[in-house]
Amino acid sequence: MKKIDNTTRYERLRERYMNGDLDRRSFLGLIGAAGLAYGVQTPFARYANAQTVGQVRFDGWGGVVSEAFREYAFDPYTADTGIEVVDGTFGGGDEYLSRVKASQPGEYNIAHLSGVFDYARYHNLGLSSELNEANIPNLEFVIPKLVEVFRKVSGGALSCVPYDYGTTGLAYNRKYISDEEMQQKGAKILIDEAYKGKIAGWSDWRTRIWFASLQTGQDPNGATDMEAVWDAIRAHRDLSLKYWTSGAELMSLLAEEEIYVTEGWSGRIYALQEQGHDIGYYDPPNGYGWQECLFVLKGSPMEACEELLNFMLAPETSIAVAEGQNYPPALDPNKVDLGSKIPTLPAFDPKGTLEGLTFADPEYWNGNEADWSKTFGRVQKGY
């Protein structure tokens, strides 16, 4: 008898909600209480269960990226659902993975991971989840190519949703380096003795090997002379002022003219240009293209996480975040009007095919990770 009574109660609550007499948060809270007490299954049950989760943790890259997420996604999501998003930051993928390995299941929930190789190694370590895509209808707006590469890694299921993409290209101060010089020298400018002490680079072994491959005329996804690569990395190290460890530090080094040239992330360089700094940006042939995803770790509150992912993929949210962080969204320009700013961002592909970008081969990079990351650690220390 109680089931009938509470089903009737649910219908009355739903009618009040549809008439505008109850806001969404109050409605979900009331039906959540009814469902938990009496087992009533309603079309809104998954959202009611999500509502019982107090918070979701999100970890990302900090700086202007985190600011964009907070303003355009997290705060509106919390206002809409009552679920708090606690956001942390990290400077690199290896650093964050070490934290996750040392954590308890459920301590970390969603991560803004970079590259399919990151997705593959999390999956291979047993850290992946399986998303219920029925709870993420906005996934239909995403560029198909970005989705399929993840499905191939995890056997068809998804542990993430693609969110943005960009490039790691060459950033330079036009006061000291002309566009013509940059295009002529390309990646080799990072080992040009003329700029000793005014060069920098990211302290990431993959990025260092990628650019050293370009400097030695090799395929970044298939270098055959690794001794030449390590020699180029040592040359860059000896000419550099320092290795930077975050996007904020990258921007500061360029803005304060402590350095004249480095590789850099396309969105961060665009942000400097918006601020009025005369910083050029050049993607050399076979430059480093990447895509980022929102990855849900095993042990997370799945329904709350899926609701957050769907909220973040909504075109109005995704576009606002993209305009805030200066990286093109994963949304398909053939399906969604992306406005006026996004088509001006570095790396933006108006066709939605991404054929002009060179992405890291996950098998190649993950297969060599143990050896190369250890060797780079030694090189970084001066060996």
Phi, psi and omega per residue, in radians:
M1 nan -0.621 -3.137
K2 -1.106 -0.654 -3.131
K3 -1.071 -0.735 -3.137
I4 -1.141 -0.800 -3.119
D5 -1.039 -0.744 -3.079
N6 -1.370 -0.447 3.007
T7 -1.147 -0.714 3.076
T8 -1.092 -0.710 3.121
R9 -1.058 -0.765 3.117
Y10 -1.014 -0.797 -3.108
E11 -1.070 -0.664 3.117
R12 -1.176 -0.742 3.089
L13 -1.073 -0.737 -3.133
R14 -1.086 -0.718 3.133
E15 -1.099 -0.729 3.113
R16 -1.108 -0.698 3.129
Y17 -1.116 -0.788 -3.108
M18 -1.171 -0.497 3.114
N19 -1.437 -0.110 3.124
G20 1.535 0.153 -3.124
D21 -1.421 -0.297 3.093
L22 -2.198 2.414 3.031
D23 -1.385 2.934 -3.023
R24 -1.082 -0.747 -3.091
R25 -1.109 -0.776 3.132
S26 -1.119 -0.728 3.135
F27 -1.053 -0.852 -3.122
L28 -1.116 -0.683 3.126
G29 -1.096 -0.725 -3.116
L30 -1.211 -0.773 -3.127
I31 -1.289 -0.479 3.060
G32 -1.103 -0.753 3.119
A33 -1.089 -0.744 -3.135
A34 -1.152 -0.744 -3.108
G35 -1.155 -0.714 -3.124
L36 -1.188 -0.629 -3.088
A37 -1.332 -0.635 -2.955
Y38 -2.163 0.004 3.089
G39 1.281 0.339 3.133
V40 -1.208 2.212 3.103
Q41 -1.748 2.070 -3.090
T42 -2.119 2.899 3.082
P43 -1.080 -0.282 -3.120
F44 -1.823 0.228 -3.009
A45 -1.050 -0.689 -3.088
R46 -1.129 -0.606 3.118
Y47 -1.292 -0.594 3.095
A48 -1.109 -0.724 3.119
N49 -1.155 -0.692 3.099
A50 -1.063 -0.611 -3.090
Q51 -1.135 -0.452 -3.134
T52 -1.308 -0.215 3.071
V53 -1.408 2.221 -3.071
G54 -1.355 -0.596 -3.099
Q55 -2.710 2.782 3.036
V56 -2.227 2.378 3.110
R57 -1.682 2.362 3.122
F58 -2.222 2.265 3.115
D59 -2.078 2.309 -3.086
G60 -2.548 -2.802 -2.918
W61 -1.587 -0.017 3.081
G62 1.320 -3.021 3.068
G63 1.059 -2.500 -3.079
V64 -1.115 -0.447 3.123
V65 -1.178 -0.872 3.126
S66 -1.127 -0.633 3.104
E67 -1.077 -0.709 3.127
A68 -1.159 -0.761 3.104
F69 -1.057 -0.796 -3.086
R70 -1.095 -0.838 -3.050
E71 -1.238 -0.757 -2.965
Y72 -1.762 -0.224 -3.107
A73 -2.192 -1.002 -2.988
F74 -1.169 -0.879 -3.116
D75 -1.090 -0.798 3.077
P76 -1.094 -0.642 3.113
Y77 -1.100 -0.780 3.131
T78 -1.111 -0.708 3.110
A79 -1.106 -0.562 -3.089
D80 -1.434 -0.597 -3.006
T81 -1.992 -0.369 -3.034
G82 1.461 -0.032 3.139
I83 -1.588 2.163 -3.125
E84 -1.374 2.432 3.027
V85 -1.835 2.004 3.104
V86 -1.672 2.055 -3.055
D87 -1.933 2.339 3.047
G88 -2.006 3.017 -3.113
T89 -2.307 2.801 3.034
F90 -2.563 2.754 -3.106
G91 -1.664 -0.322 -3.126
G92 -2.804 2.789 -3.080
G93 -1.138 -0.659 -3.128
D94 -1.152 -0.700 3.123
E95 -1.050 -0.796 -3.095
Y96 -1.195 -0.719 3.134
L97 -1.046 -0.664 3.106
S98 -1.080 -0.695 3.097
R99 -1.094 -0.784 -3.105
V100 -1.098 -0.754 -3.137
K101 -1.050 -0.589 -3.098
A102 -1.529 -0.029 -3.035
S103 -1.631 2.982 3.013
Q104 -1.526 2.600 3.104
P105 -0.943 2.283 3.127
G106 1.598 -0.163 -3.131
E107 -1.198 -0.679 3.060
Y108 -1.945 2.468 -3.037
N109 -2.026 -1.131 -3.079
I110 -2.125 2.374 3.136
A111 -2.231 2.471 3.091
H112 -1.539 1.430 -3.036
L113 -1.480 2.688 -3.104
S114 -1.958 2.097 2.998
G115 1.560 2.648 3.086
V116 -1.177 -0.507 3.132
F117 -1.123 -0.599 3.061
D118 -1.158 -0.783 3.118
Y119 -1.007 -0.764 -3.100
A120 -1.131 -0.735 -3.087
R121 -1.272 -0.582 3.046
Y122 -1.127 -0.740 3.129
H123 -1.114 -0.777 -3.109
N124 -1.177 -0.403 3.094
L125 -1.521 0.043 3.130
G126 1.344 0.403 -3.093
L127 -1.750 0.059 -3.074
S128 -1.504 2.779 3.063
S129 -1.988 -3.020 3.021
E130 -2.305 1.976 -3.084
L131 -1.320 2.487 2.957
N132 -1.539 1.759 -3.018
E133 -1.167 -0.320 3.069
A134 -1.111 -0.420 3.116
N135 -1.517 -0.015 -3.095
I136 -2.250 1.092 -3.082
P137 -1.076 -0.426 -3.136
N138 -1.240 -0.094 3.055
L139 -1.064 -0.397 -3.137
E140 -1.113 -0.341 -3.116
F141 -1.495 -0.108 -3.029
V142 -1.437 2.549 3.077
I143 -0.961 2.126 -3.056
P144 -0.959 -0.699 -3.111
K145 -1.033 -0.622 -3.121
L146 -1.208 -0.539 -3.141
V147 -1.355 -0.768 -2.999
E148 -1.117 -0.603 -3.124
V149 -1.114 -0.555 3.097
F150 -1.312 -0.694 3.125
R151 -1.016 -0.670 -3.110
K152 -1.100 -0.596 -3.118
V153 -1.250 -0.710 -3.010
S154 -1.900 0.490 2.982
G155 1.185 0.500 3.082
G156 1.833 -0.625 3.092
A157 -1.371 2.855 3.119
L158 -2.070 2.446 2.987
S159 -1.908 0.052 -3.072
C160 -2.648 3.000 2.890
V161 -2.160 2.395 3.048
P162 -1.107 2.569 -3.103
Y163 -2.290 -0.672 3.132
D164 -2.723 3.035 3.079
Y165 -2.628 2.903 -3.121
G166 -3.055 -2.862 3.114
T167 -2.376 2.721 2.916
T168 -1.868 1.813 -3.087
G169 -2.051 -2.831 -3.081
L170 -1.734 2.146 3.126
A171 -1.906 2.381 -3.047
Y172 -2.627 2.618 3.125
N173 -1.469 2.044 -3.068
R174 -1.195 -0.239 3.085
K175 -1.173 -0.484 -3.056
Y176 -2.024 -0.414 -3.097
I177 -2.295 2.171 -3.113
S178 -1.439 2.821 3.064
D179 -1.048 -0.672 -3.106
E180 -1.140 -0.737 3.116
E181 -1.117 -0.736 3.141
M182 -1.069 -0.818 -3.115
Q183 -1.159 -0.529 3.127
Q184 -1.275 -0.764 -3.045
K185 -1.565 -0.526 -3.132
G186 0.995 -2.443 -3.070
A187 -1.091 -0.397 -3.115
K188 -1.176 -0.263 3.113
I189 -1.128 -0.373 3.130
L190 -1.320 -0.148 3.058
I191 -2.180 0.506 3.128
D192 -1.574 2.051 -3.070
E193 -1.105 -0.331 3.122
A194 -1.092 -0.378 -3.089
Y195 -1.981 0.431 3.127
K196 -0.958 2.331 -3.136
G197 1.463 -0.148 3.113
K198 -2.092 0.321 3.112
I199 -1.940 2.593 3.024
A200 -2.528 3.125 3.119
G201 -2.956 2.819 3.136
W202 -1.336 2.436 -3.137
S203 -1.453 0.969 -3.117
D204 -2.174 2.146 -3.016
W205 -1.065 -0.637 -3.127
R206 -1.143 -0.784 -3.126
T207 -1.120 -0.718 3.137
R208 -1.115 -0.731 3.140
I209 -1.217 -0.657 3.140
W210 -1.049 -0.891 -3.090
F211 -1.260 -0.546 3.048
A212 -1.173 -0.578 3.060
S213 -1.107 -0.762 3.092
L214 -1.112 -0.697 -3.110
Q215 -1.158 -0.437 -3.137
T216 -1.824 0.239 3.063
G217 1.221 0.528 -3.092
Q218 -2.010 2.818 3.089
D219 -1.257 2.121 3.141
P220 -1.057 -0.399 3.119
N221 -1.753 0.336 -3.135
G222 -3.084 0.846 3.123
A223 -1.128 2.420 -3.118
T224 -1.880 -0.308 3.137
D225 -2.062 1.478 -3.081
M226 -1.267 -0.419 3.074
E227 -1.107 -0.701 3.090
A228 -1.130 -0.664 3.115
V229 -1.082 -0.847 -3.121
W230 -1.135 -0.611 3.087
D231 -1.112 -0.696 3.114
A232 -1.164 -0.664 3.106
I233 -1.125 -0.705 3.103
R234 -1.137 -0.696 3.124
A235 -1.084 -0.750 3.106
H236 -1.114 -0.750 3.129
R237 -1.022 -0.782 -3.068
D238 -1.237 -0.426 3.140
L239 -1.609 -0.198 -3.011
S240 -1.479 2.561 2.966
L241 -1.175 -0.778 -3.132
K242 -2.977 2.902 2.904
Y243 -1.603 2.299 3.048
W244 -1.585 2.715 -3.013
T245 -2.136 0.012 3.128
S246 -2.701 2.824 3.096
G247 -1.117 -0.604 3.123
A248 -1.131 -0.713 3.120
E249 -1.183 -0.699 3.068
L250 -0.955 -0.870 -3.112
M251 -1.123 -0.703 -3.130
S252 -1.129 -0.759 -3.133
L253 -1.047 -0.721 -3.139
L254 -1.312 -0.760 -3.090
A255 -1.125 -0.641 -3.112
E256 -1.531 0.028 3.132
E257 1.050 0.487 2.997
E258 -1.197 -0.511 3.075
I259 -2.276 2.802 3.101
Y260 -1.882 -0.404 -3.060
V261 -2.662 2.511 3.089
T262 -2.857 2.901 2.840
E263 -1.404 2.720 -3.088
G264 -2.744 2.877 -3.121
W265 -1.471 2.316 -2.990
S266 -0.936 -0.764 -3.103
G267 -1.178 -0.644 3.127
R268 -1.180 -0.648 3.132
I269 -1.225 -0.661 3.071
Y270 -1.069 -0.672 3.118
A271 -1.093 -0.708 3.086
L272 -1.104 -0.711 3.117
Q273 -1.119 -0.681 3.093
E274 -1.090 -0.559 -3.133
Q275 -1.374 -0.065 3.083
G276 1.749 0.075 3.125
H277 -1.402 2.398 -3.114
D278 -1.492 1.190 -3.128
I279 -1.839 2.165 3.092
G280 -1.524 2.831 3.137
Y281 -2.477 2.268 -3.072
Y282 -2.408 2.185 3.035
D283 -1.655 1.894 3.130
P284 -1.256 2.861 3.059
P285 -0.958 2.386 -3.071
N286 1.091 0.478 3.061
G287 -1.080 2.960 -2.977
Y288 -1.490 1.788 3.028
G289 -1.639 2.564 3.133
W290 -2.609 2.771 2.983
Q291 -2.223 2.635 3.124
E292 -2.056 2.666 -3.120
C293 -2.308 2.859 3.022
L294 -1.801 1.803 -2.975
F295 -1.721 2.279 3.126
V296 -1.763 2.088 -3.084
L297 -1.369 2.608 3.084
K298 -0.974 2.398 3.134
G299 1.620 -0.008 -3.132
S300 -1.403 2.786 3.034
P301 -1.253 1.713 -2.879
M302 -1.111 -0.767 -3.060
E303 -1.147 -0.695 3.095
A304 -1.153 -0.701 3.123
C305 -1.159 -0.724 3.126
E306 -1.123 -0.652 3.102
E307 -1.150 -0.691 3.103
L308 -1.141 -0.755 3.121
L309 -1.072 -0.739 3.127
N310 -1.125 -0.707 3.104
F311 -1.076 -0.733 -3.101
M312 -1.268 -0.458 3.110
L313 -1.477 -0.191 3.077
A314 -0.965 2.316 -3.046
P315 -0.887 -0.729 -3.095
E316 -1.143 -0.625 3.114
T317 -1.301 -0.840 -3.079
S318 -1.075 -0.705 3.127
I319 -1.165 -0.741 3.138
A320 -1.099 -0.738 3.103
V321 -1.122 -0.768 -3.138
A322 -1.044 -0.745 3.128
E323 -1.192 -0.505 3.123
G324 -1.351 -0.666 -3.072
Q325 -1.738 -0.143 3.049
N326 1.208 0.519 2.980
Y327 -2.106 2.385 3.126
P328 -1.039 2.461 3.117
P329 -1.330 2.877 3.104
A330 -1.328 -0.013 -3.119
L331 -1.152 2.478 -3.128
D332 -1.336 2.066 -3.141
P333 -1.156 -0.220 3.057
N334 -1.406 -0.253 -3.115
K335 -1.964 -0.421 -3.020
V336 -2.278 2.343 3.019
D337 -1.333 1.981 -3.021
L338 -1.592 0.098 3.073
G339 1.435 -2.848 -3.016
S340 -1.692 -0.532 -3.069
K341 -1.357 -0.789 -3.023
I342 -0.980 -0.710 3.110
P343 -1.101 -0.231 3.118
T344 -1.610 -0.117 -3.071
L345 -1.296 2.565 3.060
P346 -0.990 2.487 3.079
A347 1.360 -0.120 -3.106
F348 -1.058 2.330 3.106
D349 -1.952 1.885 -3.101
P350 -1.173 -0.318 -3.139
K351 -1.524 -0.363 -3.122
G352 1.337 0.338 3.130
T353 -1.768 -0.441 -3.126
L354 1.049 0.423 -3.105
E355 -1.177 -0.386 -3.111
G356 -1.448 -0.041 -3.102
L357 -1.840 2.494 3.067
T358 -1.781 2.022 -3.127
F359 -1.743 2.706 3.109
A360 -1.223 2.341 3.080
D361 -1.329 1.984 -3.041
P362 -1.074 -0.641 -3.129
E363 -1.157 -0.732 -3.139
Y364 -1.106 -0.858 -3.051
W365 -1.307 -0.742 3.126
N366 -1.220 -0.543 3.121
G367 -1.171 -0.434 -3.125
N368 -1.878 0.034 -3.018
E369 -0.977 -0.868 -3.038
A370 -1.015 -0.792 -3.112
D371 -1.257 -0.879 -3.011
W372 -1.246 -0.666 3.128
S373 -1.150 -0.642 3.107
K374 -1.179 -0.771 3.126
T375 -1.112 -0.740 3.111
F376 -1.090 -0.670 3.096
G377 -0.985 -0.691 3.125
R378 -1.242 -0.761 3.138
V379 -1.074 -0.724 -3.118
Q380 -1.046 -0.539 -3.127
K381 -1.511 -0.019 3.058
G382 1.924 0.090 -3.134
Y383 -1.550 nan nan
